[in-house]
Every structure is written in structure tokens, then in C-alpha cells.
Amino acid sequence: MPGEFALIDKYFARATPSAILGPGDDCALLQPTPGKQLAITTDMLVAGTHFLPDTDPHNLGWKALAVNLSDLAAMGATPRWALLAGSLPAVDEAWIAGFAAGFFACADEYGVDIVGGDTTRGPLNLCITALGECEPGRALRRDGAQAGDLVWVSGRPGLASLGLAQLRGRIALPPPWNRLCVGALEKPRPRVALGQALVGVASAAIDVSDGLLADLGHIGERSGLAADVQLVQLPHLRELAGSGDSYDADLRRLALECQLTGGDDYELCFTTPPAQAQAVGRIAARLELPLWCIGSMVAGSAGAVTVYDPDRNPVEFPRRGYDHFG
């Protein structure tokens, strides 16, 4: 059975052309692009909490890096480097090979060099640190929203949470929704190009990892504002529930809860002045990515988010999103 360093050499030692010194020493040596600021983020994925223990290792490898790149995307940063640390309960070379293949597939697609990390024996746990670069003073932040700004979200939030409900046997989604939702959960696409395009357009941004309402609330908290969300302006998931005699009201309600309070979407939620609405439309067309205006930032209790139905009645939800200790 190979030891720790043999495993690293076999599955994770790759060329790192953007680093002065990559894996193999006590530290990596990196040279940021002159005049750029570093954006640094770290995320931990724990088996049974962030992913199901039987998740396909290739998909898990992709996701482990993608969720960190999503944080860089939310800042408008360009991904450059990453470090991987993990604990494994045992040496399963087939599992490790699959994980490494997925991890490096994501790294290759987004131009990231893996410059170090660590391994140890223990419960399955993965921790990635990602580094990116942005122009000084141009990073997208959570604290820049203004009253009257429009609230936007990318893609189709809610699909990943529906995929988790499918895998846990809570629902049985019809095809092709079952494949689409599980795919959104296990192989998210970090919106790096969108984040970069929003620099100079968006006033604030965040990636949707804990739930749309919860993460929009974080923008409100940091910006000292509340937010209003209009149900009729949300991305459409109505077709999932069917129509006529086949309409499933319970599935429709679950889809709405997943859309607003489910996690693991890794879409971007952002705000813009109303005058930037046409610029957002041009970005959506260029990236071939739907960008939905779902509400606005308003004066009020910092972090409060109110959802309104078409008759302007508030709609209550039992929770706003995922909280590890809530």
C-alpha cells in the first residue's frame, strides 16, 4: 500500500508553470501579477454534511475546487492557484484516482495551478484554499449596494437542492429533471466569467451557497439595507410541477422552497443601479447565461429579506437558508 508522499506524487503532483515553486517544499512560492490584489478563500467539505458519502469521486473532486472558485467569482477575481488538504479514512486508490481526475479537470478548465496541500488519516474531509487576482479597488464586495439597486441572480437556483431531495428519497423527480438537478448538485459551474464581467457594473455580489434568501440577506447586512423579492420575477420552475390534472402543488411548494432557501447553487446574486440594467442584459447575451432581476434593495432593517406574491402579500418561509449551527 503506498504511503502518504507516494500517493501525493502519484495522483496530485502536476506541473505548476505559474508558480515559482510548487509542491514538494515546506511552502509554495508565488509571484502575483504586478499591480494586482490577491483574493483568498477557503472552504471545507465534510462527508455527510456537504456531500453524501457515496458521491461519485470524480464529481466530488470537481465540486471541491468549484465551490472555492465560486467565491473568487463573486469577487470578480481571476483564479490562479489552489491548495488541497484532506483526511481519508483509508487508502482507496480507485477513489483517489477518480477524485484527482475531477479535481484537475476543474483546475484545467479554469486555469488553476495546484501548488500544495496536505493529507492525513481521518474521517473523509476536504479543505481547499483558492487564490485569485483582481484589480486594486475593483473587487466586487457585499457592502456596496444602495437603496433602489436592482437584485439579480444567475442561472436556475434551486436545482441543486432539488437534486439533494431526489438523492435522499424525499421526492422522485421526473426525467429529465432528475438528471438535471443531481448534476447541478454534484457538478456546479462556478460563474467566473460572469463575476469578471460584472466588475464596474455590479454594486455588490455574493455566491449562492447557503440559500438565495440567506445570501441576499448577507448583502443587506453588509450594506445596511433590506431587500424585497418578487415571486413573479423568479426563474421559472413551474413546469416541474406539471399543469392541469397533473399539477402537483406539494412539488411546486418544495421547488419554491429549494429555489429561495436551498443551498449548493453556486450561482451569483448581485445588485446593480437601475441604469445598469441594459449592461446586465448584454452580459447575459454574451455569456449565454440567464440573469434574472428578482427584486430591489430598500431602506429597512439591515439583512431583512421580504418575499412578495403577485398581490404584494408577504410570503413566509420556515427558514432562509442553511446554517451549520442554526
C-alpha positions in Angstrom: 0.0 0.0 0.0 1.5 3.4 -1.0 2.3 5.9 1.8 1.3 9.5 2.1 4.0 11.0 -0.1 3.8 8.3 -2.7 0.0 9.0 -3.0 0.7 12.7 -3.4 3.3 12.1 -6.1 1.2 9.6 -8.0 -2.1 11.5 -8.0 -1.6 15.1 -7.2 1.9 16.1 -8.4 1.5 18.2 -11.5 3.5 20.9 -13.3 2.7 24.4 -11.8 4.0 26.8 -14.5 2.5 29.9 -12.8 4.4 29.2 -9.5 8.0 30.0 -8.7 8.0 26.8 -6.6 5.1 24.3 -6.4 4.5 21.2 -4.2 7.5 19.5 -2.6 8.9 22.0 -0.2 7.6 23.5 3.1 5.8 26.3 1.2 4.9 27.2 -2.4 6.4 30.4 -3.8 4.1 32.5 -5.8 4.5 35.8 -7.7 1.3 37.7 -8.1 0.9 39.8 -11.2 2.4 43.2 -10.6 -0.3 45.7 -9.6 -2.9 43.1 -8.7 -4.5 42.4 -5.3 -4.9 38.8 -4.0 -8.3 37.4 -3.3 -8.0 34.3 -1.0 -10.8 31.9 0.1 -11.1 28.6 1.8 -13.9 26.0 2.1 -14.3 22.7 3.9 -16.4 19.8 2.6 -17.3 17.2 5.2 -18.8 13.8 4.3 -22.4 13.6 5.4 -22.7 17.4 5.7 -21.6 18.8 2.4 -21.8 15.7 0.3 -23.2 12.2 0.5 -20.6 9.5 1.3 -21.3 7.6 -1.9 -21.0 10.7 -4.2 -19.1 9.8 -7.4 -15.4 10.7 -6.6 -14.8 12.4 -10.0 -17.8 14.7 -9.4 -16.7 15.4 -5.8 -13.2 16.3 -7.0 -14.7 18.8 -9.4 -17.1 20.2 -6.8 -14.4 20.5 -4.1 -12.5 23.0 -6.2 -15.5 24.6 -7.9 -17.1 25.8 -4.7 -13.9 27.8 -3.9 -13.7 29.2 -7.4 -17.3 30.4 -6.9 -16.1 32.6 -4.1 -13.5 34.1 -6.3 -16.1 34.6 -9.0 -18.3 36.5 -6.5 -15.4 39.0 -6.1 -14.8 39.3 -9.8 -11.4 37.7 -9.3 -9.4 35.7 -11.8 -8.5 32.2 -10.3 -4.8 31.5 -10.2 -3.7 28.9 -7.5 -5.2 26.4 -5.1 -4.1 24.2 -2.2 -5.8 20.9 -1.2 -5.8 19.4 2.2 -7.8 16.3 3.1 -8.3 13.5 5.5 -9.1 10.0 4.2 -10.3 7.1 6.3 -8.3 4.6 4.3 -6.3 4.3 1.1 -8.7 3.5 -1.8 -6.6 4.2 -4.9 -9.6 3.9 -7.3 -11.5 6.5 -5.3 -8.4 8.8 -5.0 -7.7 8.5 -8.8 -11.3 9.5 -9.6 -11.2 12.4 -7.2 -7.9 13.6 -8.5 -9.2 13.4 -12.1 -12.3 15.5 -11.3 -10.3 18.0 -9.2 -7.7 18.6 -12.0 -10.4 18.7 -14.7 -11.9 21.7 -12.9 -8.4 23.2 -12.3 -7.6 22.9 -16.0 -10.9 24.4 -17.2 -10.4 27.5 -15.0 -6.7 27.9 -15.3 -5.7 27.0 -11.8 -2.4 25.5 -10.6 -2.4 23.2 -7.5 0.6 24.4 -5.5 0.4 22.4 -2.3 -1.6 20.8 0.4 -1.6 18.0 3.0 -3.1 14.6 3.6 -3.8 12.7 6.8 -5.9 9.7 8.0 -9.3 10.5 9.5 -13.0 10.9 8.6 -13.4 12.0 5.0 -12.9 15.7 5.0 -11.7 18.0 2.2 -10.4 21.6 2.6 -9.4 23.8 -0.3 -7.8 27.2 -0.3 -8.0 29.1 -3.6 -6.2 32.3 -4.6 -7.1 34.7 -7.3 -6.3 38.2 -8.5 -8.3 41.4 -9.0 -7.6 45.0 -9.9 -7.0 47.2 -6.8 -10.2 48.8 -5.6 -12.3 46.9 -8.2 -13.2 43.7 -6.4 -16.9 43.0 -6.1 -17.9 43.2 -2.4 -21.0 42.7 -0.3 -21.1 46.2 1.1 -21.6 48.3 -2.0 -25.4 48.0 -2.5 -27.5 51.2 -2.4 -31.2 51.7 -1.8 -33.0 51.4 -5.1 -30.5 49.0 -6.6 -31.9 46.0 -8.6 -31.3 42.5 -7.3 -30.3 39.8 -9.8 -29.5 36.1 -9.7 -27.9 34.0 -12.4 -28.9 30.6 -13.8 -31.5 28.4 -12.2 -31.2 28.5 -8.4 -32.9 25.6 -6.6 -31.9 22.8 -8.9 -29.1 21.6 -6.6 -31.4 21.5 -3.5 -34.0 19.5 -5.5 -31.2 17.1 -6.6 -30.3 16.5 -2.9 -34.0 15.9 -2.2 -34.0 13.4 -5.0 -30.9 11.5 -3.7 -32.3 11.4 -0.2 -35.6 9.9 -1.4 -37.6 12.9 -0.4 -39.1 13.2 -3.9 -39.0 11.4 -7.2 -38.3 13.9 -9.9 -39.5 13.1 -13.5 -36.9 12.9 -16.3 -35.0 15.0 -17.4 -35.3 16.9 -14.1 -33.8 14.1 -12.0 -30.6 14.2 -14.1 -30.5 17.9 -14.3 -30.9 18.5 -10.6 -28.5 15.9 -9.4 -26.0 17.2 -12.0 -26.4 20.7 -10.6 -25.7 19.4 -7.1 -22.7 17.3 -7.9 -21.0 19.3 -10.6 -21.7 23.0 -10.1 -20.3 25.6 -12.6 -18.6 28.5 -10.9 -19.6 31.7 -12.6 -16.1 33.0 -13.1 -16.7 34.8 -16.4 -19.9 36.4 -15.0 -18.0 37.7 -12.0 -15.3 39.3 -14.2 -17.9 40.8 -16.5 -19.8 42.4 -13.5 -16.7 44.4 -12.4 -17.7 48.0 -12.8 -21.4 47.1 -13.4 -22.5 45.4 -10.1 -22.6 47.4 -6.8 -22.4 44.2 -4.7 -22.2 40.5 -5.2 -22.2 37.1 -3.4 -22.3 33.5 -4.5 -25.4 31.5 -3.5 -24.1 28.7 -1.3 -26.4 28.7 1.7 -29.7 29.7 0.0 -30.8 32.7 -2.1 -32.6 34.5 0.8 -29.8 33.9 3.3 -27.1 35.1 0.9 -29.0 38.1 -0.3 -29.5 38.9 3.4 -25.7 38.9 3.8 -25.5 41.7 1.1 -28.2 43.6 3.1 -26.3 43.1 6.3 -23.0 44.4 4.9 -24.7 47.3 3.0 -27.1 48.3 5.8 -30.2 47.6 3.8 -33.2 45.3 3.4 -34.3 43.6 0.2 -37.6 42.9 -1.5 -38.0 39.8 -3.7 -40.9 39.4 -6.1 -42.1 35.8 -6.6 -43.3 36.5 -10.2 -39.8 37.6 -11.2 -38.0 34.4 -10.0 -36.6 31.9 -12.6 -39.3 29.7 -13.7 -39.6 26.2 -12.2 -43.3 26.0 -12.7 -43.1 23.4 -15.4 -41.6 21.0 -12.9 -44.9 20.7 -11.1 -46.9 20.0 -14.2 -50.2 21.6 -15.1 -53.9 20.8 -15.3 -54.9 17.5 -13.9 -51.2 16.6 -13.4 -50.4 19.7 -11.3 -48.5 18.8 -8.1 -49.0 21.6 -5.5 -46.6 19.9 -3.0 -43.9 19.6 -5.6 -44.4 23.2 -6.6 -44.1 24.4 -3.0 -40.9 22.3 -2.5 -39.4 23.7 -5.7 -40.1 27.2 -4.5 -38.5 26.5 -1.1 -35.5 25.0 -2.8 -35.2 28.0 -5.1 -35.3 30.5 -2.3 -33.8 28.7 0.7 -31.9 25.7 -0.7 -28.1 25.8 -0.8 -25.3 24.5 -3.1 -26.4 26.5 -6.2 -23.1 28.5 -6.6 -24.9 31.0 -8.8 -24.2 34.7 -8.3 -26.6 37.0 -6.6 -25.7 40.7 -7.3 -27.1 44.2 -7.2 -26.8 47.0 -9.8 -28.1 50.5 -10.1 -31.2 50.6 -12.4 -29.2 52.4 -15.0 -27.0 49.2 -15.5 -30.0 47.0 -16.4 -29.1 47.1 -20.1 -25.5 46.3 -19.4 -26.6 43.2 -17.5 -28.7 42.2 -20.5 -25.7 42.5 -22.8 -23.6 40.4 -20.3 -26.4 37.7 -20.3 -26.5 37.6 -24.1 -22.7 37.5 -24.4 -22.3 34.7 -21.8 -25.5 32.9 -22.9 -26.4 32.8 -19.3 -29.9 33.9 -18.0 -29.7 36.7 -15.5 -32.9 37.4 -13.6 -34.0 40.6 -11.9 -35.8 39.4 -8.8 -36.3 42.5 -6.7 -34.6 45.5 -5.2 -32.7 46.8 -2.2 -34.7 49.0 0.1 -34.3 51.0 3.3 -35.1 48.9 6.3 -33.6 46.6 8.9 -30.2 45.5 7.7 -30.3 42.0 6.3 -34.1 41.6 6.2 -35.5 40.0 3.1 -39.2 40.1 2.3 -40.7 37.9 -0.4 -43.9 39.2 -2.0 -46.6 37.3 -4.1 -48.1 38.9 -7.2 -50.8 40.7 -4.9 -48.0 42.2 -2.8 -48.7 40.0 0.1 -45.6 38.8 2.1 -44.9 35.1 1.8 -43.3 33.4 4.8 -40.7 30.5 4.7 -39.7 28.5 7.7 -36.0 29.3 7.1 -33.9 31.5 4.9 -31.1 29.0 4.1 -28.6 26.6 5.5 -26.8 27.3 8.8 -24.4 24.7 10.2 -25.2 25.7 13.8 -28.7 27.0 13.3 
